[in-house]
Amino acid sequence: MPHTPLAHTIRANVIAALTEDGYDNDLTAQLIPEHMQAHATVITREAAVLCGTLWFEECFLTLDPDCKIGWKAQEGANIEANQVLCEIHGNARAMLTAERPALNFLQTLSAVATLTRRYVEATSNTQARIMDTRKTLPGLRLAQKHAVRVGGGHNQRIGLFDGVLIKENHIAAAGGVGEVLEHAFRIIPPGVSIQIEVETLAQLDEALNAGARLVLLDNFSMADMRLAVNHAAKRAELEASGGITLENVHLVAETGVDRISIGALTKDVKAIDLSMRIALP
């Protein structure tokens, strides 16, 4: 499966959202004169990192190609409560039909970027990189991974096709750490990342002896993470995962791990509070 261009992803996401909403039969919008023009502003009710502007624009432009959107803040910018984010000029019916899907994208992706930036800032004086996972909202994986990048985080594999993550069930089915790694090194094409998850220091030792270069430390204690870092001695990149929060992420980073993966970036999303207000020109 090839990497999907962002423009194609945005278009597909927006068409799906508009179709789900029944955009071609908006009964409420029919109360507005068909050719009426209007002006609208979008404001944020809380501080955040702005993300999703291209998805937002696509919602309006799909329904009104002549719509004009002027941004007062750019993608990735820190925004403050009650700040005007953009102004919109266009057909009133189209604007009202596009409003909810457009805000849904903007508030959701801004939430991901905002949370990611908090984790990045919490680990800013360490070597650890903040990584995402495949724990994304169905249908929005590439959008949410874009938001992670906007927030300063890093993407892991997009799906099952572009990287190997050997977990406990793979190890059990294959007969052990050494066996599954030997098989992976034999059949996986060059350039494809191979990562193995370990749950104990003994498994870490097995993985290192088998030639692992990327190891996921699953739910290790702080003490065991430090031991793992010392034992690996740069023979492999180490990634911490499991039970990581904003309250403890700095301590995790200080153990010396190279990467910290956090499913909450994309699965525990609390949308940013946004508001659109429409007026006649």
C-alpha contacts under 8 A as a table, 3 or more apart, distances in Angstrom:
res1	aa1	res2	aa2	distance
1	M	161	F	6.50
4	T	8	H	6.79
4	T	9	T	6.67
5	P	8	H	5.45
5	P	9	T	6.45
6	L	9	T	4.96
6	L	10	I	6.10
6	L	142	L	7.68
7	A	10	I	5.15
7	A	11	R	6.25
8	H	11	R	5.18
8	H	12	A	6.15
9	T	12	A	5.15
9	T	13	N	6.00
9	T	142	L	7.11
9	T	143	A	7.54
10	I	13	N	5.15
10	I	14	V	6.10
10	I	54	L	7.34
10	I	55	W	5.75
10	I	58	E	7.51
10	I	143	A	7.53
11	R	14	V	5.25
11	R	15	I	6.12
11	R	55	W	7.85
11	R	58	E	7.09
12	A	15	I	5.26
12	A	16	A	6.12
13	N	16	A	5.25
13	N	17	A	6.20
13	N	55	W	7.87
13	N	139	G	7.36
13	N	140	L	7.25
14	V	17	A	5.03
14	V	18	L	6.05
14	V	55	W	6.68
14	V	58	E	6.75
14	V	59	C	5.98
14	V	101	P	7.75
15	I	18	L	5.20
15	I	19	T	5.90
16	A	19	T	5.17
16	A	20	E	6.01
17	A	20	E	5.13
17	A	21	D	6.31
17	A	101	P	6.13
18	L	21	D	5.07
18	L	22	G	6.34
18	L	23	Y	5.42
18	L	59	C	7.52
18	L	98	A	7.48
18	L	101	P	6.60
19	T	22	G	5.05
19	T	23	Y	6.00
19	T	24	D	7.89
20	E	23	Y	7.85
21	D	101	P	7.80
22	G	25	N	5.66
22	G	26	D	6.57
23	Y	26	D	5.59
23	Y	97	T	6.29
23	Y	98	A	7.78
26	D	29	A	5.46
26	D	30	Q	6.67
26	D	97	T	6.69
27	L	30	Q	5.38
27	L	31	L	7.55
28	T	31	L	5.74
29	A	32	I	5.60
29	A	93	R	5.32
29	A	94	A	7.99
29	A	96	L	6.59
29	A	97	T	6.66
30	Q	33	P	7.18
30	Q	34	E	7.36
30	Q	93	R	7.27
32	I	36	M	7.33
32	I	92	A	7.29
32	I	93	R	6.26
33	P	36	M	5.46
33	P	93	R	7.64
34	E	92	A	7.93
34	E	93	R	6.63
35	H	91	N	6.48
35	H	92	A	7.56
35	H	93	R	7.93
36	M	91	N	5.92
36	M	92	A	5.64
36	M	93	R	7.50
37	Q	89	H	7.38
37	Q	90	G	5.42
37	Q	91	N	4.53
37	Q	92	A	5.14
37	Q	280	L	6.82
37	Q	281	P	6.96
38	A	89	H	5.91
38	A	90	G	5.69
38	A	91	N	6.10
38	A	92	A	5.03
38	A	278	I	6.83
38	A	279	A	5.79
38	A	280	L	4.53
38	A	281	P	5.37
39	H	87	E	7.21
39	H	88	I	5.58
39	H	89	H	4.60
39	H	90	G	6.71
39	H	92	A	7.87
39	H	278	I	5.72
39	H	279	A	5.27
39	H	280	L	5.85
39	H	281	P	5.70
40	A	87	E	5.70
40	A	88	I	5.02
40	A	89	H	6.57
40	A	276	M	6.60
40	A	277	R	5.35
40	A	278	I	4.10
40	A	279	A	5.97
41	T	84	V	6.87
41	T	85	L	7.48
41	T	86	C	5.80
41	T	87	E	4.52
41	T	88	I	6.24
41	T	276	M	5.57
41	T	277	R	5.45
41	T	278	I	6.65
42	V	84	V	5.88
42	V	85	L	5.54
42	V	86	C	5.52
42	V	87	E	6.59
42	V	274	L	6.99
42	V	275	S	5.54
42	V	276	M	4.30
42	V	277	R	6.51
43	I	82	N	5.81
43	I	83	Q	5.46
43	I	84	V	4.36
43	I	85	L	5.38
43	I	86	C	7.45
43	I	274	L	5.81
43	I	275	S	5.40
43	I	276	M	6.50
44	T	47	A	7.34
44	T	79	I	7.79
44	T	80	E	7.25
44	T	81	A	5.60
44	T	82	N	5.25
44	T	83	Q	5.74
44	T	84	V	6.80
44	T	85	L	7.03
44	T	272	I	7.63
44	T	273	D	6.05
44	T	274	L	4.46
44	T	275	S	6.34
45	R	80	E	7.92
45	R	81	A	4.73
45	R	82	N	5.08
45	R	83	Q	7.63
45	R	272	I	7.86
45	R	273	D	5.34
45	R	274	L	5.77
45	R	275	S	7.37
46	E	79	I	7.99
46	E	80	E	6.10
46	E	81	A	3.97
46	E	82	N	6.83
46	E	272	I	6.99
46	E	273	D	6.31
46	E	274	L	7.93
47	A	78	N	7.30
47	A	79	I	5.39
47	A	80	E	4.18
47	A	81	A	4.89
48	A	78	N	5.86
48	A	79	I	5.33
48	A	80	E	6.66
48	A	110	S	6.75
48	A	111	A	7.24
48	A	114	T	5.46
48	A	272	I	7.17
49	V	75	E	7.98
49	V	76	G	5.72
49	V	77	A	5.59
49	V	78	N	4.63
49	V	79	I	5.96
49	V	110	S	5.64
49	V	111	A	7.46
49	V	113	A	5.88
49	V	114	T	4.78
49	V	117	R	7.84
49	V	151	G	7.21
50	L	53	T	7.72
50	L	73	A	7.67
50	L	74	Q	7.06
50	L	75	E	5.42
50	L	76	G	5.21
50	L	77	A	5.55
50	L	78	N	6.47
50	L	79	I	6.56
50	L	106	L	7.68
50	L	109	L	7.95
50	L	110	S	5.01
50	L	113	A	7.35
50	L	114	T	7.71
51	C	75	E	5.24
51	C	76	G	5.88
51	C	106	L	6.20
51	C	107	Q	8.00
51	C	109	L	5.40
51	C	110	S	4.40
51	C	113	A	6.48
51	C	147	A	6.25
51	C	150	V	7.05
52	G	55	W	5.38
52	G	56	F	6.23
52	G	75	E	7.22
52	G	105	F	6.10
52	G	106	L	4.77
52	G	107	Q	7.92
52	G	109	L	5.46
52	G	110	S	6.55
52	G	143	A	7.94
52	G	147	A	7.38
53	T	56	F	4.96
53	T	57	E	6.11
53	T	75	E	6.40
53	T	106	L	6.46
54	L	57	E	5.14
54	L	58	E	6.14
55	W	58	E	5.13
55	W	59	C	6.47
55	W	102	A	6.83
55	W	105	F	6.34
55	W	106	L	7.31
56	F	59	C	5.48
56	F	60	F	6.99
56	F	101	P	7.88
56	F	102	A	4.43
56	F	103	L	6.77
56	F	105	F	6.37
56	F	106	L	6.12
57	E	60	F	5.46
57	E	61	L	6.09
57	E	69	I	7.27
57	E	102	A	7.39
58	E	61	L	5.06
58	E	62	T	5.76
59	C	62	T	5.48
59	C	63	L	6.86
59	C	98	A	5.58
59	C	99	E	7.99
59	C	101	P	6.96
59	C	102	A	5.55
60	F	63	L	5.49
60	F	64	D	5.95
60	F	65	P	7.59
60	F	67	C	6.82
60	F	94	A	6.95
60	F	95	M	6.34
60	F	98	A	5.48
60	F	99	E	7.75
60	F	102	A	7.39
61	L	64	D	4.82
61	L	65	P	4.47
61	L	66	D	7.02
61	L	67	C	5.99
62	T	65	P	6.05
63	L	94	A	5.49
63	L	95	M	7.89
63	L	98	A	7.20
64	D	67	C	5.38
64	D	90	G	7.05
64	D	91	N	6.66
64	D	94	A	6.03
64	D	95	M	7.83
66	D	90	G	6.76
67	C	88	I	7.15
67	C	89	H	5.77
67	C	90	G	4.47
67	C	91	N	7.06
68	K	88	I	5.70
68	K	89	H	5.13
68	K	90	G	6.40
69	I	86	C	6.73
69	I	87	E	5.70
69	I	88	I	4.54
69	I	89	H	6.53
70	G	86	C	5.40
70	G	87	E	5.19
70	G	88	I	6.50
71	W	74	Q	6.69
71	W	85	L	5.99
71	W	86	C	4.22
71	W	87	E	6.55
72	K	84	V	6.61
72	K	85	L	5.07
72	K	86	C	5.23
72	K	87	E	7.85
73	A	77	A	6.44
73	A	79	I	7.42
73	A	85	L	5.55
73	A	86	C	7.26
74	Q	77	A	5.54
75	E	150	V	7.61
76	G	113	A	7.76
76	G	150	V	5.47
76	G	151	G	6.81
79	I	83	Q	6.76
80	E	83	Q	5.59
84	V	87	E	7.95
90	G	94	A	7.69
90	G	95	M	6.82
91	N	94	A	5.45
91	N	95	M	6.07
92	A	95	M	5.02
92	A	96	L	6.20
93	R	96	L	5.29
93	R	97	T	6.23
94	A	97	T	5.12
94	A	98	A	6.04
95	M	98	A	5.26
95	M	99	E	5.97
96	L	99	E	5.16
96	L	100	R	7.89
97	T	100	R	7.20
98	A	101	P	5.85
98	A	102	A	5.93
99	E	102	A	5.33
99	E	103	L	6.11
99	E	276	M	7.56
100	R	103	L	5.18
100	R	104	N	5.97
101	P	104	N	4.97
101	P	105	F	6.41
102	A	105	F	5.41
102	A	106	L	6.35
103	L	106	L	4.97
103	L	107	Q	5.83
103	L	274	L	7.11
103	L	275	S	7.98
104	N	107	Q	5.42
104	N	108	T	5.99
105	F	108	T	5.32
105	F	109	L	5.98
106	L	109	L	5.49
106	L	110	S	5.84
107	Q	110	S	5.22
107	Q	111	A	6.10
107	Q	271	A	5.05
107	Q	272	I	4.67
107	Q	273	D	6.67
107	Q	274	L	6.58
108	T	111	A	5.11
108	T	112	V	6.56
108	T	269	V	6.97
108	T	270	K	7.39
108	T	271	A	4.92
108	T	272	I	6.71
109	L	112	V	5.11
109	L	113	A	6.25
109	L	143	A	7.27
109	L	144	Q	6.19
109	L	147	A	5.61
110	S	113	A	5.10
110	S	114	T	5.90
110	S	147	A	7.06
110	S	271	A	7.49
110	S	272	I	6.52
111	A	114	T	5.08
111	A	115	L	6.19
111	A	269	V	6.34
111	A	270	K	6.21
111	A	271	A	5.28
111	A	272	I	5.50
112	V	115	L	5.36
112	V	116	T	6.08
112	V	144	Q	6.75
112	V	147	A	5.83
112	V	148	V	6.29
112	V	151	G	7.56
112	V	265	L	5.78
112	V	266	T	5.99
112	V	269	V	6.57
113	A	116	T	5.11
113	A	117	R	6.13
113	A	147	A	4.84
113	A	148	V	5.33
113	A	149	R	7.52
113	A	150	V	5.87
113	A	151	G	4.18
113	A	152	G	7.84
114	T	117	R	5.24
114	T	118	R	6.44
114	T	151	G	6.17
115	L	118	R	5.14
115	L	119	Y	6.54
115	L	151	G	7.56
115	L	265	L	6.24
116	T	119	Y	5.24
116	T	120	V	6.20
116	T	130	I	7.78
116	T	148	V	5.92
116	T	151	G	5.09
116	T	152	G	6.77
116	T	153	G	6.15
116	T	265	L	6.02
117	R	120	V	4.88
117	R	121	E	5.96
117	R	151	G	4.53
117	R	152	G	5.85
117	R	153	G	7.23
118	R	121	E	5.17
118	R	122	A	6.10
118	R	246	L	7.57
119	Y	122	A	5.02
119	Y	123	T	6.48
119	Y	130	I	7.03
119	Y	246	L	6.24
119	Y	249	V	7.25
120	V	123	T	5.36
120	V	124	S	5.94
120	V	129	R	7.58
120	V	130	I	6.24
120	V	151	G	7.78
120	V	152	G	6.42
120	V	153	G	6.62
121	E	124	S	4.91
122	A	246	L	7.27
122	A	249	V	7.02
122	A	250	H	5.87
123	T	126	T	5.57
123	T	127	Q	7.95
123	T	128	A	6.86
123	T	249	V	7.04
123	T	250	H	5.32
123	T	253	A	6.40
124	S	127	Q	7.89
126	T	253	A	6.27
126	T	254	E	6.59
126	T	256	G	7.94
127	Q	253	A	7.35
127	Q	256	G	7.25
127	Q	257	V	7.72
127	Q	258	D	6.25
128	A	253	A	5.56
128	A	256	G	7.29
128	A	257	V	6.10
128	A	258	D	4.61
128	A	259	R	4.90
128	A	260	I	6.56
129	R	153	G	7.00
129	R	154	H	7.06
129	R	258	D	6.38
129	R	259	R	4.69
129	R	260	I	6.10
130	I	153	G	5.08
130	I	154	H	6.04
130	I	259	R	6.08
130	I	260	I	5.09
130	I	261	S	6.02
130	I	262	I	7.40
131	M	153	G	5.81
131	M	154	H	4.77
131	M	155	N	5.73
131	M	156	Q	6.42
131	M	259	R	6.68
131	M	260	I	5.78
131	M	261	S	4.44
131	M	262	I	6.37
132	D	145	K	7.32
132	D	148	V	7.07
132	D	153	G	7.32
132	D	154	H	6.42
132	D	155	N	5.43
132	D	156	Q	5.98
132	D	261	S	5.52
132	D	262	I	5.69
132	D	263	G	6.23
132	D	265	L	6.70
132	D	266	T	7.51
133	T	136	T	7.39
133	T	155	N	7.49
133	T	156	Q	6.21
133	T	157	R	7.67
133	T	261	S	6.60
133	T	262	I	6.67
133	T	263	G	5.46
133	T	266	T	7.87
134	R	141	R	7.54
134	R	157	R	7.69
134	R	158	I	7.16
134	R	159	G	7.01
134	R	263	G	7.51
135	K	263	G	5.59
135	K	264	A	7.87
135	K	266	T	6.34
135	K	267	K	5.69
136	T	140	L	6.85
136	T	141	R	5.47
136	T	144	Q	7.03
136	T	263	G	7.96
136	T	266	T	5.12
136	T	267	K	5.38
137	L	140	L	5.51
137	L	141	R	6.45
137	L	144	Q	7.99
137	L	266	T	7.01
137	L	267	K	6.33
138	P	141	R	6.80
140	L	143	A	5.17
140	L	144	Q	5.97
141	R	144	Q	5.24
141	R	145	K	6.06
141	R	158	I	7.65
142	L	145	K	5.01
142	L	146	H	6.07
142	L	158	I	7.47
143	A	146	H	5.09
143	A	147	A	6.39
144	Q	147	A	4.89
144	Q	148	V	6.28
144	Q	266	T	6.43
145	K	148	V	4.98
145	K	149	R	6.45
145	K	155	N	6.28
146	H	149	R	5.22
146	H	150	V	6.30
147	A	150	V	4.91
147	A	151	G	6.19
148	V	151	G	5.09
148	V	152	G	6.48
148	V	153	G	5.16
148	V	154	H	6.61
148	V	155	N	7.21
148	V	265	L	7.52
149	R	152	G	5.06
149	R	153	G	4.96
149	R	154	H	5.73
149	R	155	N	7.06
150	V	153	G	7.32
155	N	158	I	7.64
157	R	160	L	7.43
157	R	162	D	5.85
157	R	163	G	5.54
158	I	161	F	7.77
158	I	162	D	6.64
159	G	162	D	6.19
159	G	163	G	7.43
160	L	163	G	6.37
160	L	164	V	7.26
162	D	192	V	6.62
162	D	193	S	7.76
163	G	192	V	5.61
163	G	193	S	5.05
163	G	194	I	6.35
164	V	192	V	7.40
164	V	193	S	6.00
164	V	194	I	4.69
164	V	195	Q	5.91
165	L	194	I	6.23
165	L	195	Q	4.82
165	L	196	I	5.64
165	L	197	E	7.23
166	I	170	H	5.74
166	I	171	I	6.81
166	I	180	V	7.97
166	I	194	I	7.74
166	I	195	Q	6.14
166	I	196	I	4.53
166	I	197	E	5.97
167	K	170	H	5.34
167	K	171	I	6.32
167	K	196	I	6.29
167	K	197	E	5.14
167	K	198	V	7.67
168	E	171	I	5.07
168	E	172	A	6.16
168	E	197	E	6.85
168	E	198	V	7.48
169	N	172	A	5.04
169	N	173	A	6.05
170	H	173	A	5.17
170	H	174	A	6.02
170	H	180	V	7.50
171	I	174	A	5.20
171	I	175	G	6.12
171	I	176	G	5.05
171	I	177	V	5.69
171	I	180	V	6.05
172	A	175	G	5.37
172	A	176	G	5.92
173	A	176	G	7.82
174	A	179	E	6.45
174	A	180	V	5.41
175	G	179	E	6.12
175	G	180	V	7.01
176	G	179	E	5.33
176	G	180	V	6.15
177	V	180	V	5.46
177	V	181	L	6.22
177	V	203	Q	7.17
177	V	206	E	6.43
177	V	207	A	6.13
177	V	210	A	7.80
178	G	181	L	5.32
178	G	182	E	6.09
178	G	206	E	6.53
178	G	207	A	6.55
178	G	210	A	5.41
179	E	182	E	5.21
179	E	183	H	6.30
180	V	183	H	5.14
180	V	184	A	6.16
181	L	184	A	4.92
181	L	185	F	6.08
181	L	196	I	7.96
181	L	207	A	7.72
181	L	210	A	6.72
181	L	211	G	7.82
181	L	212	A	7.33
182	E	185	F	5.31
182	E	186	R	6.26
182	E	210	A	7.24
183	H	186	R	5.11
183	H	187	I	6.31
184	A	187	I	5.45
184	A	188	I	5.56
184	A	194	I	7.47
185	F	188	I	5.88
188	I	192	V	6.87
189	P	192	V	6.05
194	I	212	A	7.87
194	I	213	R	7.69
194	I	214	L	6.71
195	Q	212	A	7.35
195	Q	213	R	7.34
195	Q	214	L	4.83
195	Q	215	V	5.52
195	Q	216	L	6.89
196	I	207	A	7.60
196	I	212	A	7.35
196	I	214	L	6.67
196	I	215	V	5.09
196	I	216	L	5.96
197	E	215	V	5.84
197	E	216	L	4.42
197	E	217	L	6.12
197	E	218	D	6.41
198	V	201	L	7.78
198	V	203	Q	5.60
198	V	204	L	5.89
198	V	207	A	7.98
198	V	215	V	7.06
198	V	216	L	6.11
198	V	217	L	5.49
198	V	218	D	6.02
199	E	203	Q	6.66
199	E	204	L	7.78
199	E	217	L	6.30
199	E	218	D	5.29
199	E	219	N	7.06
199	E	220	F	7.00
200	T	203	Q	5.22
200	T	204	L	6.37
200	T	217	L	7.98
200	T	220	F	7.53
201	L	204	L	4.89
201	L	205	D	6.28
201	L	224	D	7.38
201	L	228	A	6.64
202	A	205	D	5.14
202	A	206	E	6.42
203	Q	206	E	4.94
203	Q	207	A	6.14
204	L	207	A	5.05
204	L	208	L	6.16
204	L	215	V	7.64
204	L	228	A	7.53
205	D	208	L	5.18
205	D	209	N	6.11
206	E	209	N	5.18
206	E	210	A	6.16
207	A	210	A	5.06
207	A	211	G	6.44
207	A	212	A	5.34
207	A	215	V	7.75
208	L	211	G	5.17
208	L	212	A	5.10
208	L	213	R	7.41
208	L	232	A	7.38
208	L	235	R	7.33
208	L	236	A	7.30
209	N	212	A	7.43
212	A	215	V	6.77
212	A	236	A	6.53
213	R	235	R	6.74
213	R	236	A	4.15
213	R	237	E	6.02
214	L	236	A	5.37
214	L	237	E	4.78
214	L	238	L	6.09
214	L	239	E	7.62
215	V	236	A	6.79
215	V	237	E	6.23
215	V	238	L	5.06
215	V	239	E	6.15
216	L	238	L	5.99
216	L	239	E	4.69
216	L	240	A	6.03
216	L	241	S	6.91
217	L	220	F	5.97
217	L	225	M	7.52
217	L	238	L	6.89
217	L	239	E	5.84
217	L	240	A	4.99
217	L	241	S	6.18
218	D	240	A	6.51
218	D	241	S	5.29
218	D	242	G	5.99
219	N	240	A	7.48
219	N	241	S	6.00
219	N	242	G	4.72
219	N	243	G	6.59
220	F	223	A	7.97
220	F	224	D	5.83
220	F	225	M	5.87
220	F	240	A	7.55
220	F	241	S	7.97
220	F	242	G	7.91
221	S	224	D	5.14
221	S	225	M	6.09
222	M	225	M	5.06
222	M	226	R	6.36
222	M	251	L	7.73
222	M	252	V	6.59
222	M	255	T	7.02
223	A	226	R	5.28
223	A	227	L	6.36
224	D	227	L	4.90
224	D	228	A	5.97
225	M	228	A	4.94
225	M	229	V	6.21
225	M	240	A	7.81
225	M	252	V	7.94
225	M	255	T	6.25
225	M	257	V	7.52
226	R	229	V	5.16
226	R	230	N	6.30
226	R	255	T	4.97
226	R	256	G	6.91
227	L	230	N	5.17
227	L	231	H	5.98
228	A	231	H	5.03
228	A	232	A	5.92
229	V	232	A	5.29
229	V	233	A	6.21
229	V	234	K	7.63
229	V	238	L	7.29
229	V	255	T	7.25
229	V	256	G	6.21
229	V	257	V	6.39
230	N	233	A	5.26
232	A	235	R	5.41
232	A	236	A	6.35
233	A	236	A	7.72
234	K	237	E	6.64
237	E	257	V	7.60
237	E	258	D	5.99
237	E	259	R	7.72
238	L	257	V	5.35
238	L	258	D	5.44
238	L	259	R	6.37
239	E	257	V	5.97
239	E	258	D	5.94
239	E	259	R	4.41
239	E	260	I	5.33
239	E	261	S	6.90
240	A	252	V	7.54
240	A	257	V	6.66
240	A	259	R	6.30
240	A	260	I	4.79
240	A	261	S	6.35
241	S	244	I	6.78
241	S	260	I	6.06
241	S	261	S	5.31
241	S	262	I	6.61
242	G	261	S	8.00
242	G	262	I	7.46
244	I	248	N	6.29
244	I	249	V	5.85
244	I	252	V	7.85
244	I	262	I	6.80
245	T	248	N	5.42
245	T	249	V	5.67
246	L	249	V	5.40
246	L	250	H	7.72
247	E	250	H	7.50
248	N	251	L	5.35
248	N	252	V	6.37
249	V	252	V	4.97
249	V	253	A	6.15
250	H	253	A	5.03
250	H	254	E	6.17
251	L	254	E	5.05
251	L	255	T	6.71
252	V	255	T	5.50
252	V	256	G	7.78
252	V	257	V	7.49
253	A	256	G	5.87
253	A	257	V	6.04
253	A	258	D	7.83
253	A	260	I	7.48
254	E	257	V	7.52
257	V	260	I	7.39
262	I	265	L	5.99
263	G	266	T	6.11
263	G	267	K	6.19
263	G	268	D	7.86
264	A	267	K	5.06
264	A	268	D	4.82
264	A	269	V	7.43
265	L	268	D	6.49
265	L	269	V	7.14
266	T	269	V	6.14
